């Protein structure tokens, strides 16, 4: 099981990767939504805001108003960020849960 600090670091790495992908897409990703990530096995949450292709203002705690919600385990989060776990396959198998508007999911997929 990963630690809370490792999960926090992984989310910051994910933010950097999303920013890189947004630059590669070359068009503005019109996605400005509050996001929350719950780590089931640690019983912790993080939240921030997706804007301009980046995850900004990342902080500890849940955001009940989050429009995009990711739920996973600490090890799966680290594996996703490291590229060892495919997001679509892990979502389809139930290892990762993403609750969001279908249009937001399509935009988010471009950033991942």
Order of alpha helices (4+ residues) and beta strands (2+ residues): alpha-beta-beta-beta-beta-alpha-alpha-beta-alpha
